[in-house]
């Protein structure tokens, strides 16, 4: 039974050392993934905004034409 305790301690020590060695790699990967996700989200937001803005611009152009048509009907001398 005495052999089990030192073995467990050495396994725990090894796990702790591995975690300590792997921590910079994990942090680097985490940072890269976070940046990549942020870029993808930004790209999707930009794409959605462009799409919505183009719909709004078309609607404004349609309204502008409709107003001009109405103005010509009301005052044909314009």
JOMOBEL-V507922 format. One record per run of one state. SS is the DSSP state (~ for helix, > for strand, _ for the rest). FROM is the first residue (numbers start at 0). LEN is the number of residues. If there is no record, write none. Layout:
SS&FROM&LEN + SS&FROM&LEN
This chain:
_&0&1 + ~&1&73 + _&74&4
